[in-house]
Amino acid sequence: MAEQTKNNQGFNLNRLLRFGRDVRAELNRVTWPTATDTRRMTLMVFILVSIIALFLLAVDLLIGAGLNCLFGLGA
């Protein structure tokens, strides 16, 4: 039981502070995008999502029309 207590020391302020310093050091190494890059990438995402949404809408309408013709359901 004493060995388990030795390995599991519980809350350790020094380890927590070291972790905080390590996180800050890693964040300083990150290459952050510029505002222009962020706007450009956001616009690209909106465009691609819109294209995919339109494609899925077309596929859904085609499948719905095909099933309607096949089974004669609906108006």
Secondary structure, DSSP 8 states (H G I E B T S, - for coil): -HHHHHH-----HHHHHHHHHHHHHHHHHS----HHHHHHHHHHHHHHHHHHHHHHHHHHHHHHHHHHHHH----
